Amino acid sequence: MEKEGLGEIVLAINLSAKQFEQPYLVEKIKSLFSEYYINPNQIEFEITEGALQNVDEALHIMSRLKKIGVAISIDDFGTGYSSLMYLKQFPIDSLKIDQSFIREVLTDQKDEAIVKTILSIAENLGKILVVAEGIETLEQLNFLKTLNCQKGQGFYFSKPIPPVEITNRLKD
């Protein structure tokens, strides 16, 4: 993207639990970065909580990924086997609040409390960015802004689009 005059863009890539457990994952990623001249600072790997069941192994893999220079995000936070220990032990850069909590955040007090709690914990731990998934309305966006949610994604911003259209939009 930088070659096309679009500047530095961070690309988020989902890693499934199965991929995350591959024995040579980090070596394969390093090889691909080298082969395709990818700047690790422009990559964020999204990992679901399900991939973190073996805490020692997950910590080892995440530490090795961080040494490469990539960012790490916990995707769909709050829907798996959420443990505050993850936030304490793992070298994560961001949490993505699952859309199931955002969908009714304006009408369900429990969803609101969960979202507020996640944001508060991330803020108090410092340097953990929070992304709200599944924002579909301006009201949801405005509410999340009042809670100091740093980023959001969802159909409110854009429906899924083909890569060519992404490039054209970024050039505009």
C-alpha positions as CSV (number, residue, x, y, z in Angstrom):
1,M,0.0,0.0,0.0
2,E,2.9,2.3,0.8
3,K,4.2,1.8,-2.8
4,E,0.9,3.0,-4.1
5,G,1.2,6.3,-2.2
6,L,-1.3,5.3,0.4
7,G,1.0,5.7,3.4
8,E,1.4,3.3,6.2
9,I,-1.7,1.2,6.8
10,V,-2.1,-1.4,9.5
11,L,-3.6,-4.7,8.2
12,A,-5.4,-6.9,10.7
13,I,-5.2,-10.6,10.1
14,N,-7.2,-13.2,12.0
15,L,-5.4,-16.2,13.3
16,S,-7.6,-19.2,14.1
17,A,-6.9,-21.3,17.2
18,K,-5.6,-24.0,14.9
19,Q,-3.3,-21.7,13.1
20,F,-2.1,-20.2,16.3
21,E,-1.1,-23.7,17.5
22,Q,1.0,-24.5,14.4
23,P,4.6,-25.4,15.6
24,Y,6.4,-23.2,13.0
25,L,3.9,-20.3,12.9
26,V,6.4,-17.6,13.9
27,E,9.1,-18.9,11.5
28,K,6.5,-19.0,8.6
29,I,5.4,-15.4,9.3
30,K,9.0,-14.2,9.4
31,S,9.7,-15.9,6.1
32,L,6.6,-14.4,4.5
33,F,7.5,-10.9,5.8
34,S,11.0,-11.3,4.3
35,E,9.8,-12.7,1.0
36,Y,7.1,-10.1,0.4
37,Y,9.0,-7.1,2.1
38,I,6.3,-6.7,4.7
39,N,6.9,-4.2,7.5
40,P,5.9,-6.1,10.7
41,N,4.7,-2.7,12.2
42,Q,1.9,-2.7,9.6
43,I,0.5,-6.1,10.7
44,E,-1.9,-6.8,13.6
45,F,-2.7,-10.4,14.4
46,E,-6.2,-10.9,15.9
47,I,-6.5,-14.0,18.1
48,T,-9.6,-15.3,19.7
49,E,-9.7,-16.2,23.4
50,G,-10.2,-19.8,22.4
51,A,-6.6,-19.9,21.1
52,L,-5.3,-18.9,24.6
53,Q,-6.4,-22.0,26.5
54,N,-2.8,-23.2,27.0
55,V,-1.6,-20.1,28.8
56,D,2.1,-21.0,28.8
57,E,2.2,-21.9,25.1
58,A,0.1,-18.9,24.1
59,L,2.4,-16.6,26.1
60,H,5.5,-18.1,24.4
61,I,4.0,-17.6,20.9
62,M,2.7,-14.1,21.6
63,S,6.1,-13.0,23.0
64,R,7.8,-14.3,19.8
65,L,5.3,-12.5,17.6
66,K,5.9,-9.3,19.6
67,K,9.6,-9.6,19.1
68,I,9.0,-9.6,15.3
69,G,7.3,-6.3,15.7
70,V,3.6,-7.1,15.0
71,A,0.7,-5.9,17.1
72,I,-1.6,-8.4,18.9
73,S,-5.3,-8.1,19.5
74,I,-7.7,-10.2,21.4
75,D,-10.7,-10.6,19.0
76,D,-14.3,-11.0,20.2
77,F,-13.3,-10.2,23.7
78,G,-15.8,-11.3,26.3
79,T,-17.4,-14.2,24.4
80,G,-14.9,-16.9,25.1
81,Y,-13.2,-18.0,28.3
82,S,-12.4,-14.4,29.3
83,S,-9.9,-14.2,32.0
84,L,-8.5,-11.1,33.5
85,M,-5.2,-13.0,33.7
86,Y,-5.0,-12.7,29.9
87,L,-4.9,-8.9,30.2
88,K,-2.2,-9.2,32.9
89,Q,0.1,-11.8,31.4
90,F,-0.2,-11.5,27.6
91,P,1.6,-8.8,25.6
92,I,-1.5,-7.5,23.9
93,D,-2.0,-4.2,22.2
94,S,-5.8,-4.1,21.8
95,L,-9.1,-5.7,22.7
96,K,-12.0,-6.0,20.3
97,I,-15.3,-5.9,22.1
98,D,-17.5,-8.5,20.5
99,Q,-20.4,-7.1,18.5
100,S,-22.9,-9.1,20.7
101,F,-22.3,-6.5,23.4
102,I,-22.5,-3.5,21.1
103,R,-25.7,-4.6,19.3
104,E,-27.9,-3.7,22.3
105,V,-25.5,-1.4,24.3
106,L,-28.1,1.4,24.2
107,T,-31.0,-0.7,25.5
108,D,-29.5,-3.5,27.6
109,Q,-28.1,-2.4,31.0
110,K,-26.0,-5.6,31.2
111,D,-24.4,-5.0,27.8
112,E,-23.7,-1.4,28.7
113,A,-22.1,-2.4,32.0
114,I,-19.9,-5.0,30.3
115,V,-18.7,-2.5,27.7
116,K,-18.0,0.2,30.3
117,T,-16.1,-2.4,32.4
118,I,-14.0,-3.5,29.5
119,L,-13.2,0.1,28.6
120,S,-12.4,0.9,32.2
121,I,-10.1,-2.1,32.7
122,A,-8.2,-1.3,29.5
123,E,-7.8,2.3,30.4
124,N,-6.6,1.4,33.9
125,L,-4.1,-1.2,32.6
126,G,-2.7,1.5,30.2
127,K,-1.8,1.3,26.6
128,I,-4.5,-1.3,25.7
129,L,-6.5,0.1,22.8
130,V,-10.2,-0.9,22.6
131,V,-12.1,-1.5,19.4
132,A,-15.9,-1.8,19.4
133,E,-17.0,-4.3,16.8
134,G,-20.4,-4.2,15.1
135,I,-21.2,-0.5,15.2
136,E,-24.3,-0.1,13.0
137,T,-25.8,3.3,14.1
138,L,-24.7,6.8,14.8
139,E,-26.3,6.5,18.2
140,Q,-24.1,3.5,19.1
141,L,-21.0,5.4,17.8
142,N,-21.8,8.5,19.8
143,F,-22.5,6.5,23.0
144,L,-19.2,4.7,22.6
145,K,-17.4,8.0,22.1
146,T,-18.8,9.3,25.4
147,L,-17.2,6.2,27.0
148,N,-13.9,7.1,25.4
149,C,-13.8,4.0,23.2
150,Q,-10.9,4.7,20.9
151,K,-11.9,2.8,17.7
152,G,-14.8,1.1,16.1
153,Q,-15.8,-1.0,13.2
154,G,-19.0,-2.1,11.6
155,F,-21.6,-1.5,8.9
156,Y,-22.0,2.1,10.1
157,F,-18.6,2.8,8.5
158,S,-18.8,0.4,5.6
159,K,-20.1,-2.9,4.5
160,P,-17.4,-5.4,3.3
161,I,-15.9,-4.2,0.0
162,P,-13.5,-5.7,-2.5
163,P,-9.7,-4.9,-2.2
164,V,-9.7,-2.7,-5.4
165,E,-12.4,-0.5,-3.9
166,I,-10.5,-0.2,-0.6
167,T,-7.5,1.0,-2.5
168,N,-9.6,3.5,-4.5
169,R,-11.3,4.9,-1.3
170,L,-7.9,5.3,0.4
171,K,-6.5,7.2,-2.6
172,D,-9.5,9.6,-2.5
